[in-house]
Amino acid sequence: MLNEEKQIKYSKNFIIVCFIAAFIIMAFNLLGGRSNKSGIGIYNNGNGTGDVGTKLQQAIGNQQEISAGITDSKGTADAIGSSIERSQTANKSAAEAVDRAGSLVEEAGRITAENLEILATVRARGSAGDRSQD
């Protein structure tokens, strides 16, 4: 008899534990504790989360495209920066060439003035035939 009483006691306890476990599982499911099959942690509240999962996947794809675009833009910005540096170098070289050209023009003017003096002297000699200034 003692064994039968223990078995009945264990059976009652087992049934009570099963009811409590079933109640906890029902409460968990009703409160939306089950995730959908995508495994991304969106919980099913009974209103359909398939659309939300699809939109989330689209958002992830869009974010990846945006990240790739940002990377491409960075490369373009770097290329523009190096082009600007080359342009600045070319502008500096052009400014130096303009300065050199200016000094060459001044020197050409001075030489032209000297040449005019020489020509005037030659003409004066030619008409007078005077070679004393040689």
Buried (B, 14 or more C-beta within 10 A) or exposed (E): EEEEEEEEEEEEEEEEEEEEEEEEEEEEEEEBEEBBEBEEEBEBEEEEBEEBBEEBEEEEEEEEEEEEEEEEEEEEEEEEEEEEEEEEEEEEEEEEEEEEEEEEEEEEEEEEEEEEEEEEEEEEBEEEEEEEEE
